[in-house]
Amino acid sequence: MRRQAKTRHAKPSTLRIIGGQWRGRKLSFSDTDGLRPTGDRIRETLFNWLAGDIVGARCLDLFAGSGALSFEALSRGAATVIAIESNAKACRAIEAAAEQLKATSLALQQADATQWINSTPAEPMDIVFIDPPFSANLWHQILAQLIALGWLAQGALIYLETPIEHPLNAAEIDPQLIPLRSKRAGQVNYQLWQYDCSPSGS
């Protein structure tokens, strides 16, 4: 979830779910604090990448923002999504959208993601979405925490968005991270990696 500079007035905005059981449903969110959902084109590509893995997956959406990735994942058959967002207004909008969709498999936590994941998970995640505010430069920290604290299941898929001027090298972060897919949209790189902690590394 990318963040823009704050606007002077609150503007009601909508996001559209593009696939699955809620396809075409529009959900409202406030961009008072500059939150922007991951765009339709990027989401469509991402969930095409995840098509064989999303059904039944346990997902973690860090920096959930508008909830676009969380609701898209649930619409396409994810078993559960834990959404973490620190902004109170954004959380209220996600709660309203979840009620509208009757999305009972969404667990929303208002918290700082870097602090929230600093604990042992009840169970490891199959898919993790990482799209922090670009200016915070949190990718390395978040990935290190996820690996060290056991948040990632064997073979877990990790989605990341970064500015084009800040490319990430999986091998430099951890040899267990394997890049699978990468594309660019405007000034954004978006990537899909896999976590391989098997003894053979394959």
C-alpha positions, 0 to 999 in steps of 0.5 A: 500500500503506497502512501502519498502526501496528505491532502487538505480535505478527505475525499471518498474513494473506491476500490474494485475487487477484480476477481473471485466471489466478490468480483466487481464489488466496490468498496469505499475508503478514505484517502485523508491520510494519503493511502492508495490501493494497489492498482487494478493492473498490478493486482490482476498480475499479482493474483494471476501469479498466485492463481495456483496457490491462493485457494486455502492459503493463510495470508498476512497483509502487512501495511494493509492500507485500504485492504485491497490485497486482503479482500482480493485474496479472500475473494479468490479463496484464501482461507484466512487473511490477517491484515495489519494497519496502523492508521485508525481511519484506514482500519475503520474503513477496512472494518466497514468493508469487511462487514459489507462483504461478510468477510468473516475470515479477515482478522484486522489488527490496528498496530505497527507492523514491525512491532506486531510481527515481533512475536512467534506466530500461531502458525506460519503464513503461506502468502505475505504481502509487503507494501510499506510506505516507500520512505520508511525503507522497511523491506530488509527489516520486515523480511529479516523478522519474518524469517527469524521468527518463523512467520513463513511456511516452507515454500511461502510466497512473498509479494513486495512493492518497491520504488524503481530507485530502490531495487531489492536483491533476494540473495543479499537479504537471505539465501533462502529467498528465491525471486520468481517474478518481477514487473514494473508499473510506472515508478513501481517495481513489484515482485514475487519471491519464495521462501525455501527453508528445506535442507536441500534448498530446492 
